[in-house]
Amino acid sequence: MKMTIGTKIQTLRKQRGLSQEQLAETLGVSRQAVSKWEAGQSVPDIDKIVLVCDFFGVTTDYILRNEELPKTEQEHEPQPDNLVQDKYSISENEVNTENEEKKKKSALLLAAAIMLYITSVVPPILIDGAVGPALMFVMVAVATGIIVYRSIVNSKNKREDEEEKKKEPENPVLKAVKSCVWAVAVIIYFLISFLTGAWYITWLVFPITGAITDVIEACFDLKGGGNK
């Protein structure tokens, strides 16, 4: 019986009692990369193959050759005890739950930022003097800080996935929608600014538009995930 590279990696991983995420962290790749290797959807780069061989104590010849693991090695491969298996075993459900929690936190941060942007115009209306505008700028600054923080966290979470996707082309429909939204935002910005002369506040159109495009992109991601 012949074994592919992915099958061999999966066999070695299970013999060690490791989850895909644990192996991914050891090799410095994403869990999705390990999953694609084992499913035969992609092949690891040669440097990753060397890391796999070093980690599992096998030769590159064994990994690269389309042959089955010798019976003597299969039969005498040490099996992890319950304690080791409990330590390193992470189910797919746990990984999915963690990803869902990250998405919820990101959505809450975005909602908080949008709410601050919307309500930032209230203090200048209700409070006379310099206090009202000052509060408005504080709220805007806080909202912008939240969006920046959210972007940093999302970039960190998506970096490995983006590397694995090798910069796949953006959904053309999403790209067209985002372009239209930004075009409308620019028109609204200049129209309101010239009509009201309130240049000091109309710039808020741009961060709000950025938040809106984030929401649109998230909706496309959820729709794409549901169709898979």
PyMOL commands that set and color helices and strands:
alter all, ss='L'
color gray80, all
select helices_A, chain A and resi 5-15+20-27+31-39+46-56+60-64+71-76+82-88+92-119+122-126+131-165+172-196+199-202+205-227
alter helices_A, ss='H'
color red, helices_A
deselect
rebuild
show_as cartoon
